[in-house]
């Protein structure tokens, strides 16, 4: 039987960052109000000790490609 995520629950798993500091330390998903989200977490160190910074993105949200990944024909010259 496959694991089924219940509403209000989620999971995070350690991410192999492979030397890139901007990548999250943990990645996973959660379901809130019937909507599924991708979760990302970074371990931070502050004045009061270690803490986690979190980000949540809806799974159905499509990301705009980074400028460096766009092809020239994506933005044709208007003449």
C-alpha positions as protocol buffer text, in pm:
chain_id: "A"
residue {
  index: 1
  type: UNK
  ca { x: 0 y: 0 z: 0 }
}
residue {
  index: 2
  type: UNK
  ca { x: 141 y: 339 z: -106 }
}
residue {
  index: 3
  type: UNK
  ca { x: 182 y: 620 z: 146 }
}
residue {
  index: 4
  type: UNK
  ca { x: -98 y: 874 z: 117 }
}
residue {
  index: 5
  type: UNK
  ca { x: -30 y: 1218 z: 258 }
}
residue {
  index: 6
  type: UNK
  ca { x: -318 y: 1343 z: 473 }
}
residue {
  index: 7
  type: UNK
  ca { x: -434 y: 1703 z: 482 }
}
residue {
  index: 8
  type: UNK
  ca { x: -217 y: 1913 z: 712 }
}
residue {
  index: 9
  type: UNK
  ca { x: 82 y: 1676 z: 688 }
}
residue {
  index: 10
  type: UNK
  ca { x: 411 y: 1677 z: 502 }
}
residue {
  index: 11
  type: UNK
  ca { x: 759 y: 1534 z: 485 }
}
residue {
  index: 12
  type: UNK
  ca { x: 1110 y: 1674 z: 443 }
}
residue {
  index: 13
  type: UNK
  ca { x: 1414 y: 1479 z: 329 }
}
residue {
  index: 14
  type: UNK
  ca { x: 1783 y: 1569 z: 342 }
}
residue {
  index: 15
  type: UNK
  ca { x: 1905 y: 1710 z: 9 }
}
residue {
  index: 16
  type: UNK
  ca { x: 2252 y: 1641 z: -131 }
}
residue {
  index: 17
  type: UNK
  ca { x: 2348 y: 1998 z: -216 }
}
residue {
  index: 18
  type: UNK
  ca { x: 2669 y: 1895 z: -394 }
}
residue {
  index: 19
  type: UNK
  ca { x: 2852 y: 2216 z: -302 }
}
residue {
  index: 20
  type: UNK
  ca { x: 2583 y: 2466 z: -404 }
}
residue {
  index: 21
  type: UNK
  ca { x: 2486 y: 2680 z: -102 }
}
residue {
  index: 22
  type: UNK
  ca { x: 2171 y: 2824 z: -262 }
}
residue {
  index: 23
  type: UNK
  ca { x: 2007 y: 2480 z: -286 }
}
residue {
  index: 24
  type: UNK
  ca { x: 1786 y: 2384 z: 9 }
}
residue {
  index: 25
  type: UNK
  ca { x: 1923 y: 2159 z: 284 }
}
residue {
  index: 26
  type: UNK
  ca { x: 1591 y: 1969 z: 290 }
}
residue {
  index: 27
  type: UNK
  ca { x: 1321 y: 1913 z: 26 }
}
residue {
  index: 28
  type: UNK
  ca { x: 978 y: 1756 z: 41 }
}
residue {
  index: 29
  type: UNK
  ca { x: 607 y: 1817 z: 11 }
}
residue {
  index: 30
  type: UNK
  ca { x: 292 y: 1879 z: 213 }
}
residue {
  index: 31
  type: UNK
  ca { x: -83 y: 1903 z: 167 }
}
residue {
  index: 32
  type: UNK
  ca { x: -277 y: 2197 z: 314 }
}
residue {
  index: 33
  type: UNK
  ca { x: -645 y: 2253 z: 248 }
}
residue {
  index: 34
  type: UNK
  ca { x: -640 y: 1990 z: -25 }
}
residue {
  index: 35
  type: UNK
  ca { x: -362 y: 2170 z: -217 }
}
residue {
  index: 36
  type: UNK
  ca { x: -22 y: 2004 z: -257 }
}
residue {
  index: 37
  type: UNK
  ca { x: 294 y: 2210 z: -205 }
}
residue {
  index: 38
  type: UNK
  ca { x: 665 y: 2159 z: -262 }
}
residue {
  index: 39
  type: UNK
  ca { x: 864 y: 2239 z: 55 }
}
residue {
  index: 40
  type: UNK
  ca { x: 1221 y: 2361 z: 77 }
}
residue {
  index: 41
  type: UNK
  ca { x: 1417 y: 2426 z: 398 }
}
residue {
  index: 42
  type: UNK
  ca { x: 1754 y: 2587 z: 467 }
}
residue {
  index: 43
  type: UNK
  ca { x: 1938 y: 2555 z: 799 }
}
residue {
  index: 44
  type: UNK
  ca { x: 2044 y: 2900 z: 921 }
}
residue {
  index: 45
  type: UNK
  ca { x: 2260 y: 3009 z: 1213 }
}
residue {
  index: 46
  type: UNK
  ca { x: 2160 y: 3326 z: 1399 }
}
residue {
  index: 47
  type: UNK
  ca { x: 2205 y: 3507 z: 1728 }
}
residue {
  index: 48
  type: UNK
  ca { x: 1964 y: 3270 z: 1905 }
}
residue {
  index: 49
  type: UNK
  ca { x: 2107 y: 2953 z: 1753 }
}
residue {
  index: 50
  type: UNK
  ca { x: 2021 y: 2736 z: 1455 }
}
residue {
  index: 51
  type: UNK
  ca { x: 1683 y: 2764 z: 1283 }
}
residue {
  index: 52
  type: UNK
  ca { x: 1516 y: 2664 z: 955 }
}
residue {
  index: 53
  type: UNK
  ca { x: 1401 y: 2898 z: 681 }
}
residue {
  index: 54
  type: UNK
  ca { x: 1110 y: 2749 z: 484 }
}
residue {
  index: 55
  type: UNK
  ca { x: 960 y: 2801 z: 140 }
}
residue {
  index: 56
  type: UNK
  ca { x: 639 y: 2649 z: -1 }
}
residue {
  index: 57
  type: UNK
  ca { x: 535 y: 2652 z: -368 }
}
residue {
  index: 58
  type: UNK
  ca { x: 211 y: 2505 z: -505 }
}
residue {
  index: 59
  type: UNK
  ca { x: 290 y: 2191 z: -706 }
}
residue {
  index: 60
  type: UNK
  ca { x: 74 y: 2304 z: -997 }
}
residue {
  index: 61
  type: UNK
  ca { x: 247 y: 2643 z: -1024 }
}
residue {
  index: 62
  type: UNK
  ca { x: 466 y: 2659 z: -1332 }
}
residue {
  index: 63
  type: UNK
  ca { x: 791 y: 2846 z: -1297 }
}
residue {
  index: 64
  type: UNK
  ca { x: 913 y: 3095 z: -1556 }
}
residue {
  index: 65
  type: UNK
  ca { x: 1247 y: 2971 z: -1700 }
}
residue {
  index: 66
  type: UNK
  ca { x: 1553 y: 3161 z: -1583 }
}
residue {
  index: 67
  type: UNK
  ca { x: 1675 y: 3428 z: -1826 }
}
residue {
  index: 68
  type: UNK
  ca { x: 1990 y: 3228 z: -1898 }
}
residue {
  index: 69
  type: UNK
  ca { x: 1777 y: 2924 z: -1993 }
}
residue {
  index: 70
  type: UNK
  ca { x: 1558 y: 3109 z: -2244 }
}
residue {
  index: 71
  type: UNK
  ca { x: 1624 y: 3063 z: -2612 }
}
residue {
  index: 72
  type: UNK
  ca { x: 1646 y: 3358 z: -2851 }
}
residue {
  index: 73
  type: UNK
  ca { x: 1325 y: 3251 z: -3027 }
}
residue {
  index: 74
  type: UNK
  ca { x: 1132 y: 3273 z: -2697 }
}
residue {
  index: 75
  type: UNK
  ca { x: 1127 y: 3652 z: -2732 }
}
residue {
  index: 76
  type: UNK
  ca { x: 1109 y: 3727 z: -3105 }
}
residue {
  index: 77
  type: UNK
  ca { x: 1193 y: 4075 z: -3231 }
}
residue {
  index: 78
  type: UNK
  ca { x: 862 y: 4254 z: -3300 }
}
residue {
  index: 79
  type: UNK
  ca { x: 930 y: 4347 z: -3668 }
}
